Amino acid sequence: MPLTHRVVIAVFPDVDLLDVTGPAEVFALANRESAGRAGYSVRLAGPERGPVRTSAGVRLLADTSFADVGAAVDTLLVPGAVDVYPEGPVARTDQDVVDWIKNTAPYAQRVASVCVGAHLLAAAGLLDGRTATTHWSTAAQLAADHPQVTVNAHPIFVRSGRVWTGAGISACMDLALALVAEDHGEDLALAVARHLVMYLKRQGGQSQFSVPLSRPAAGRRDIDELRLFIAEHLDADLSAAALATRMCLSERHFARVFRQETGTSPAAYVEAARVEAARRLLESTDQPLEQVAGTVGLGSVETLHRAFRKQISTTPAAYRRRFRTTI
């Protein structure tokens, strides 16, 4: 008989529903795909045993109370909850949940947070001296509240020893798949991903969002229209001079306006957009590097290499080997 791997997922009022059900479904499918050999046993633990209302209004049923969990946990999974204000979401850190994490985490083989659950791990002191991620919308809050944590808002998930942190919402599935891969290998994780009809089992280093989504909407409509033009014409002349001419502005004034509206220079924005497009081609096609470089406007393989090193600290070939999707 397979050994039971006890997964305990914390649930509490207003917890994000998918943060709980997404990983639970991954572990259940791992059991099914392995004919039970994966041995995952998932239990929900709440302040009290019984119904818990989620942020979606759907009620979950806690199998056990926090007080009764004890040492019966191999993987402790902590989702999060937010309070929404006009200025944006704020991650909630309930002290009772934090105290329970502090008491329970030492017994767990590994601890993982999903989305804004990273704020709870940080409040419990589990992220001190570590690099962590969370939902991009609360990353600044995490960094401000816990300066001893190195916050990286970009990755899908981050592993630091036995502590894992996952990014926002649907990234909970990627995190859970990575845990399955660690336990039972890539083949089982990919089998689960296929059944979930996930286009790509993303690795931790991939970004939470695309270049356009990573920048807030500009206050000027013409800058937003220019960003759309850039995305649709990556192989065109997108030099600062050419873009300034398109905007009917002097190059100096254009560069100042663009930085003010987007937080970056025109050259840096264009390079990031081109690298993102190249990443998609490397993930989904067998195009040679020369063709990829030409398609996205980087011109040469040498320029493609230089941009990849600068943007994501790897080479195009290494990125393709790691992230290439096979059908």
Order of alpha helices (4+ residues) and beta strands (2+ residues): beta-alpha-beta-beta-beta-beta-beta-beta-beta-alpha-beta-alpha-beta-alpha-beta-beta-beta-alpha-alpha-alpha-alpha-alpha-alpha-alpha-alpha-alpha
